Amino acid sequence: MNFFKENLISLVNGGSCLNIEANQVIFSENEVYQIVDGIPVVINDSDGLFSLKDIIVNAATTQSAEHLDSKKLKNFVRKKVLPSLTRDKYFNERYAWLGQNITGNILVLGAGDKINYYKNLFPTCQVITSDVHRQFGPDIIFDAHHIPFKDNVFHLVIAGQVLEHTMQPWVVANEIQRVLKPMGLAHIETPVNFPYHAHPYDFYRFTYTGLRSLFHKCNVQKSFVTEGNASSVAVMNSDFLISLFKQKFLRKLSLFVARILFGWIKYLDKDSKDNINSVRRLAIPKGIGFTFQFDNIKRSPKDLLLEYYEILNKS
């Protein structure tokens, strides 16, 4: 809790944390937040998307821990029996690169069920995992539109498959840039094409230029396709097939059939771990990502588009 006491700030006026007690984070007499099962819940319950009541009772909002229960037949079949529809071949390699190149303070937004993965990836770092629920036991709960940490605290901020679930991603991007140390990194991964999910907390899809433009005070260290065009086709075909049916049994059966019919398509994707340097790779990928470096140089919309045209000229 020492890290929180030194670095948390008020959601109201940006003031420093005064004290952390057994069950409270205290900023002033009028601004106190609960600690639930050892997890500080720094959320403004009056005007945010998430309810303190839901957090206290451990309600499943954006995610549910139910899918981790391998004793349930449907979970076992989905994970162990049926082929997947997508392939992110270089996932571990991307994150291993971060693990090898980052020391210091790390903030993970929307850590979900990968909390242990992130902790193990950065064993010598101060890793703060966060989310908007208690389903998987994060270190702290807050809404990423209002990150309750001081400016220039983190050497790395990770947001994997998070921005699409934020109502104002441009606000979240500004918050990420605010809490980064100079030359710190922001590792962002988002879908380009994917069915509506985690409803109602699903708001956006991002093109290359759209995602790039959000981080206008950063340069691009890396850009990449996480899962390519073929993976996108497989997912959309599967979802179309399932959506043809209303009856629960038929939908489950069609999910099984879709995995068999379309699970092989992902292998048609061209493997590449290099930076995106061709518009052809951006046609219909399932997902893309960037590793940004915060240099605090403000880029105009024209600057950002010129940067993109430079990429096209190289392709």
C-alpha positions in Angstrom: 0.0 0.0 0.0 3.0 2.3 0.3 3.0 2.8 -3.5 -0.6 3.8 -3.4 -0.1 6.2 -0.5 2.7 7.9 -2.3 1.2 8.1 -5.8 -2.6 8.1 -5.6 -4.4 11.4 -6.3 -7.9 12.7 -5.7 -10.5 12.3 -8.4 -12.0 15.6 -7.3 -9.1 18.1 -7.1 -5.9 16.0 -7.9 -4.7 16.3 -4.3 -2.4 13.8 -2.7 -3.6 10.8 -0.6 -3.6 11.6 3.1 -3.8 8.1 4.5 -4.7 4.5 3.8 -6.3 2.6 6.6 -7.6 -0.9 6.9 -10.7 -0.3 4.8 -10.4 3.2 3.5 -8.3 5.4 1.1 -8.5 9.0 2.5 -7.9 12.2 0.5 -9.9 14.5 2.7 -12.8 14.3 5.1 -15.2 14.6 2.2 -13.4 12.2 -0.2 -12.9 8.7 1.1 -12.9 5.5 -1.0 -13.5 1.9 0.2 -11.0 -0.9 0.3 -12.8 -4.1 -0.5 -11.1 -7.4 0.2 -7.8 -5.6 0.2 -8.5 -3.8 -3.1 -8.8 0.0 -3.2 -11.9 1.0 -5.1 -11.2 4.5 -6.4 -14.3 5.1 -8.4 -16.7 8.1 -8.5 -20.0 6.3 -8.0 -22.1 9.3 -8.9 -21.2 10.0 -12.5 -19.1 7.0 -13.7 -20.1 3.9 -15.7 -19.5 1.5 -12.8 -21.3 1.0 -9.6 -19.7 0.7 -6.2 -22.5 -1.7 -5.2 -21.7 -4.0 -8.1 -18.0 -4.0 -7.1 -18.8 -4.8 -3.5 -21.0 -7.8 -4.3 -18.4 -8.9 -7.0 -20.9 -8.7 -9.9 -19.7 -9.7 -13.3 -19.8 -6.5 -15.5 -17.3 -6.4 -18.4 -16.0 -9.9 -17.6 -16.9 -13.0 -15.7 -14.6 -15.5 -14.0 -17.1 -18.2 -14.9 -15.2 -19.0 -18.2 -12.2 -20.1 -16.1 -14.1 -23.0 -14.6 -12.8 -26.0 -16.6 -15.2 -28.3 -14.8 -18.0 -26.9 -16.9 -18.4 -28.9 -20.1 -18.9 -25.9 -22.4 -15.7 -24.3 -21.1 -13.7 -27.5 -21.5 -15.0 -28.1 -25.1 -14.3 -24.5 -26.2 -10.8 -24.4 -24.8 -9.6 -28.0 -25.0 -11.5 -29.7 -27.8 -12.5 -27.2 -30.5 -10.0 -25.4 -32.7 -9.7 -21.6 -32.2 -10.8 -19.2 -34.9 -7.8 -16.9 -34.5 -4.1 -17.0 -34.1 -1.9 -14.4 -32.5 1.4 -16.1 -33.2 3.7 -13.4 -31.7 1.7 -12.5 -28.6 4.3 -14.0 -26.1 7.2 -12.6 -28.2 5.7 -9.0 -28.0 5.3 -9.1 -24.3 8.6 -10.9 -23.7 10.2 -7.9 -25.5 8.6 -5.5 -23.0 9.7 -7.8 -20.1 13.3 -7.5 -21.3 13.3 -3.8 -21.9 11.3 -2.3 -19.1 12.2 -1.7 -15.5 10.4 0.5 -12.9 6.7 1.1 -12.4 4.1 -0.6 -14.6 0.4 0.0 -14.8 -1.9 -2.6 -16.5 -5.4 -1.4 -17.4 -8.1 -4.0 -17.7 -5.8 -6.8 -16.5 -8.6 -9.3 -16.5 -7.6 -12.9 -15.9 -3.9 -12.3 -16.9 -2.9 -10.8 -13.6 -0.4 -13.6 -12.8 0.9 -13.4 -16.4 1.8 -9.7 -16.0 3.3 -10.2 -12.5 5.5 -13.0 -13.8 6.5 -11.1 -16.9 8.0 -8.2 -14.9 9.3 -9.9 -11.7 11.7 -7.1 -10.7 9.2 -4.2 -11.4 6.4 -2.6 -9.4 3.4 -4.0 -11.4 0.0 -2.5 -10.6 -2.9 -4.4 -12.2 -6.2 -2.7 -12.4 -9.8 -3.3 -13.6 -13.3 -2.2 -13.1 -14.4 -5.3 -11.2 -13.1 -7.8 -8.6 -13.6 -11.0 -10.7 -9.9 -11.8 -10.9 -8.5 -9.8 -7.9 -6.6 -6.8 -9.3 -4.4 -4.6 -7.2 -6.8 -1.6 -7.6 -10.1 -0.8 -9.2 -10.7 2.5 -11.1 -12.3 3.8 -14.3 -9.5 4.4 -16.9 -11.2 7.7 -17.8 -10.0 8.9 -14.4 -6.7 7.2 -13.6 -6.1 8.1 -9.9 -2.3 8.4 -10.1 0.1 11.4 -10.2 1.6 12.7 -13.5 4.8 10.9 -14.7 4.6 7.8 -12.5 4.8 4.9 -14.8 7.6 3.6 -17.1 5.0 1.4 -19.0 1.2 1.4 -19.3 -0.4 -1.7 -20.9 -3.9 -1.7 -22.3 -4.6 -4.9 -24.2 -8.1 -5.1 -25.6 -9.3 -2.3 -23.3 -9.9 0.9 -25.3 -12.9 -0.6 -27.2 -14.6 -0.9 -23.9 -14.2 2.7 -22.9 -16.9 5.3 -23.7 -14.4 8.0 -24.4 -11.1 6.4 -25.6 -9.5 9.8 -26.4 -9.9 10.7 -22.7 -8.3 7.4 -21.6 -5.5 8.0 -24.1 -4.8 11.4 -22.6 -4.8 9.9 -19.1 -2.3 7.2 -20.2 0.0 9.9 -21.6 -0.4 12.0 -18.4 0.7 9.2 -16.0 3.7 8.1 -18.2 7.2 9.2 -17.4 9.1 11.0 -20.1 10.1 8.4 -22.8 7.9 5.8 -21.0 6.0 3.3 -23.2 2.3 2.7 -23.8 1.6 -0.8 -25.2 -1.9 -0.7 -26.8 -3.8 -3.5 -28.5 -7.3 -3.2 -29.9 -9.7 -5.0 -32.3 -10.3 -3.7 -35.8 -13.0 -6.3 -36.7 -14.8 -8.3 -34.0 -18.4 -8.9 -33.1 -20.2 -7.0 -30.4 -19.2 -8.4 -27.0 -19.1 -7.8 -23.3 -22.3 -5.8 -23.8 -23.2 -3.1 -23.0 -19.5 -2.1 -22.4 -18.4 -2.3 -26.1 -18.2 1.0 -27.8 -15.5 1.2 -30.6 -13.3 -0.4 -33.2 -10.1 1.2 -34.3 -8.3 1.6 -37.6 -4.6 2.1 -37.8 -4.9 5.8 -38.2 -7.6 6.1 -35.6 -5.7 4.4 -32.9 -2.5 6.2 -33.8 -4.2 9.6 -33.6 -5.3 9.0 -30.0 -1.7 9.1 -28.8 -0.6 12.4 -30.3 2.1 13.1 -27.7 3.9 9.9 -28.5 6.1 8.5 -31.2 5.7 5.0 -32.6 8.2 2.4 -31.5 6.4 -0.6 -32.9 3.2 -1.2 -34.9 1.8 -4.6 -35.6 -1.1 -6.8 -36.6 -2.1 -9.1 -33.7 -4.4 -11.3 -35.7 -4.7 -10.9 -39.4 -7.3 -10.8 -42.2 -7.9 -14.5 -42.2 -8.6 -14.6 -38.5 -11.1 -11.8 -39.0 -12.9 -13.7 -41.8 -13.1 -16.8 -39.6 -14.6 -14.9 -36.6 -17.2 -13.1 -38.8 -18.2 -16.3 -40.6 -18.6 -18.1 -37.3 -20.6 -15.3 -35.7 -22.9 -15.1 -38.8 -23.6 -18.8 -38.6 -24.4 -18.7 -34.9 -26.6 -15.6 -35.4 -28.9 -17.5 -37.7 -30.5 -19.3 -34.8 -32.5 -18.2 -31.8 -32.8 -21.5 -29.9 -30.1 -22.0 -27.4 -29.3 -25.6 -28.4 -29.0 -24.7 -32.0 -26.7 -21.8 -31.2 -24.4 -24.1 -29.2 -24.5 -26.6 -32.0 -23.7 -24.0 -34.6 -20.8 -22.7 -32.5 -19.4 -26.3 -32.5 -19.9 -26.6 -36.3 -18.4 -23.1 -37.0 -15.2 -23.9 -35.2 -14.8 -27.0 -37.3 -15.7 -25.3 -40.5 -13.7 -22.1 -40.1 -10.9 -22.9 -37.6 -8.4 -23.6 -40.4 -8.8 -20.3 -42.1 -6.5 -18.5 -39.6 -3.5 -20.3 -41.1 -3.9 -18.4 -44.3 -2.7 -15.2 -42.5 0.8 -14.2 -43.5 3.1 -14.4 -40.5 4.9 -11.1 -39.8 6.2 -9.7 -36.6 7.6 -6.5 -38.3 6.2 -3.0 -38.0 3.2 -2.4 -40.2 4.6 -0.9 -43.5 1.9 -1.7 -46.0 -1.7 -0.7 -46.3 -2.4 -4.3 -47.6 -1.9 -5.6 -44.0 -4.6 -3.2 -42.8 -7.4 -4.3 -45.0 -9.5 -6.3 -42.6 -7.3 -7.6 -39.7 -9.0 -8.8 -36.5 -6.7 -6.7 -34.4 -3.7 -4.3 -34.4 -1.4 -2.7 -31.8 1.2 -0.1 -31.1 4.0 0.4 -28.7 4.1 4.1 -28.2 6.9 6.2 -26.6 5.8 9.3 -24.7 8.0 12.2 -25.9 5.4 14.9 -25.0 5.7 16.4 -28.5 2.2 17.5 -29.5 1.4 16.4 -33.0 -1.3 18.1 -35.1 -3.9 16.1 -37.1 -2.0 17.0 -40.2 1.3 15.7 -38.7 -0.3 12.4 -37.9 -1.7 12.0 -41.4 1.7 12.9 -43.0 3.3 10.2 -40.8 0.8 7.7 -42.3 1.6 8.8 -45.9 5.2 8.2 -45.2 4.4 4.6 -44.4 2.4 4.2 -47.6 5.4 5.6 -49.6 7.6 2.9 -48.1 5.2 0.1 -49.1 
